[in-house]
């Protein structure tokens, strides 16, 4: 128990929609009357699940419901989920910005929070003045802040504008300075929301590196919310998945990311035997397609920079005792049907000889997915003894490519409209 630095027990948060507070005097009196009699708040018994996509019947909604977890000293806990899942509400409760409707938070030590761009900053004050203001809010003395001042300013990269009012900063500059303050004032627990998405690629890399140093070298705890799965996988030691205000998964980071992305998967047409619109002699046909990761688990996504195995199930018939040679090809297309790549097994001098009829599996492992994030379509074609045997006119399947650490540098901020990702060998010659 001595290693537990933060413990959340039965945390729930209820809001009344459309109003601030409880809404009516009658509700307040009703709550007060139950409280003086030692009864439970009657409005805790009502309220609907926090599903932003559906119309509700109640004026009350549970943003969080019965959240329980523990965080040990030095851990980096990732909190992931869709927009509206309750991630930011949970962090605000952990940071004591708002209080839970029910449940308790137990912490040891000082908490520094970076919840939204500009939180705790006064727009009329300069960047330097805000460093001292924010540090004081986080519980630091003036002497402690002064000792770290130069280091904070240097890390933020805002030295030229440090004596300029913050209201003239861009959102990226503001978040740089805010993160620098929160990370350098030695909190026992650092709480970071999705604000890093505002920063550029260089700052994201610096920020992730700093959080790794905070946890690995300084033994401090980080709570990290992000929609960037590559950042979560590279930084977090454990993760929690929230959905509609409830915990649906807690465990190892890789397993949590797999769970989250699988829950938001694009459906794959696994059974292709019923597809009618196809050409070829039919001796060999696709009957199923799916994607596997390097752990042999069927998935519906892959991170660029990581490996993926394309699995094609085939049915072979009408061989009439003759040996047959199979050449399997597939093409990858963007969601708007632009062709990204084409590969046949024969391109790499791989063809497959079969003598018996039956079901077969051909796998193609791609060791490094060099394609940008997005939704992609796989189409397929089979040649048997150099004749077209099967060419379905519908896709074999669809899957997502998610942004990963393609360059193995921690730089996750690469952008652009191009589909192909490339690596180069760089050299300055004078």
Steps between C-alpha positions, in 0.01 A plus 500: 500500500796736560561518122142610426512875435147548366185300562156562351210326675149486349536835324177622337407839362146609416401811306166666436469577130436852379544681833764595754454343840201289597262716299205565733433604862277195544791271407731682744243475781438135422873427520537700822205321665647159416841611625379619845315171544816307411347365181664449162471779243181407307644624170781244512239235420415654165702597197600340176820360356735757349441426130534829311365349173153414631207713616419445865180504705651630824642844588781327690799319350782302656825628352683237708366196679681285759860556389759308703876476448834536676822656373842415641790739538697527174219361283373671185127430472334560164130587491346445157153505351279677249406867526243530778610180676575692822880529480526875562236487774702231678820705478322809634383299799848356556644853477234629745367748245157352564371260761346157440130443562590180683827328583837606634846584367803421716836646398848543642696810406453792266298480177580717195235514228504597136136462404426765237697759305556801727367343820624710792650769275398865514488646147602852607812380680829421327628149451756547778235629743279206412784258578502634857119514518457145374777374724332658803170336404683168492626564855857612434677776688647798316852375574423157354354652184794741465745209515324331208413815302779485239449127444124547451543785250767313305287184476195695383687658208320831566799698628461782247140562605529422871440864600205540262140467627368146454193630316730555200625139505377239257332193650817302427722745688257507792496125536880485471540737793226334706650154453850629582372642831304189596779258410790688662347587836551144618145381562448156649216445251488667157158500332507571125190523279490503119657850491823362350310461173518880470880497492714439193693181432821624663320599821304173516828310484653717776189469716481121469872474575457719808210289628711186453779663701254603772380141543815298428773714653316701763251230603200730467154408379336618177134478396478545125196547277546488123334384180845429356536126552869504408570753776301291749687181403843664516443684829252311721569196714128427551175634359129536578234508228185705572172469313183696584650594837585145606822301511479228234864387511804538727832332442822503297531785253523285185194301604307817585581658162401175326172500692425866424575475130317169466193651665509774236583268214395511138312182430682251280313277256643179643285259296561545127347171385165666432643770270345450154662782302833341412679387185733203431474124452425442871762230565639711783287757682528738794274392786625734776743782578625640831794686653732375775757676716835348594342332803275299267192693614235595244473879487323766298776759506878533487737778609724630226858397563385168644452160337173354374413164345234479231325162516318360196288185536452311173286212380657282230282268289471336159870414476423159349817354647726754334770704673412869500710812559339793680606864468313721746480875458344780700469876469459767766274800437407815688139552603444706182619203288845636413748216458783513755688177424478169312686182589492149349685213661673438165663845520721347769530160326247345737238271349319218681467146365202289608387149414193452718170680513389666823540817706836678522641809670754729335657770714696807396691678777586864442779580749462878493175672403621812317160655434345800670204471736154450356247241385617255233346233278653167396406342167629166371560288189619141455676343202507121473745357245529855356123522437265723692325289759331756726458875491228625736365839395427594862773568760631209706498724805562840656722606788652805667861614507567702816787743554798325661869566563592440136836678519598340833580845636200573722398762241129433462402833349561428131218629284405548138264365240739244355416134553856369470749541785871492414826497690820658374871496579592863564844651457636855495783536247694825473 
